[in-house]
Amino acid sequence: MSTDSRLSETAPASPWASGLTVFAGVLMIVDGIFGVLTGIAALLNDKVYVTTPEYVYAYDLTTWGWVHLLLGVLVGLAGLAVLRGQTWGRVTGMAMAGVSLVANFMFIPHYPVWSIVIIALDVAIIWALAVYRRDPV
């Protein structure tokens, strides 16, 4: 066994990675709340968002409302699982953040600045959840 592989097996988890995982869980809950609020706004009043004519991803704002509402609930629940230390929560969190990233990319013509901010947060969430390692027992 080489010294590099021995070091990687016995090296403790970085406190930065552990702290970022907690931060990612909190960000996921906040992201979920914002997704729910975005969805409710799109469902209750279509005039809140600007519609761009002839955009490639042209969907009805009611559809976007339901997408953001359901995605917000799922991201928030995955964030709770991450905070509880569940392995499936981290895996689901990465998947939900990826889906949120794609959904917000497609939502850019309706709410560009906010969509780009959420995309950046989703990338940070995926990175924080991917670098986490548990201490060896």
Sequence and secondary structure as in RCSB ss.txt:
>XXXX:A:sequence
MSTDSRLSETAPASPWASGLTVFAGVLMIVDGIFGVLTGIAALLNDKVYVTTPEYVYAYDLTTWGWVHLLLGVLV
GLAGLAVLRGQTWGRVTGMAMAGVSLVANFMFIPHYPVWSIVIIALDVAIIWALAVYRRDPV
>XXXX:A:secstr
  HHHHHHHH    HHHHHHHHHHHHHHHHHHHHHHHHHHHHHH GGGS   TT TT   HHHHHHHHHHHHHHH
HHHHHHHHTT HHHHHHHHHHHHHHHHHHHHTTTTSHHHHHHHHHHHHHHHHHHHH      
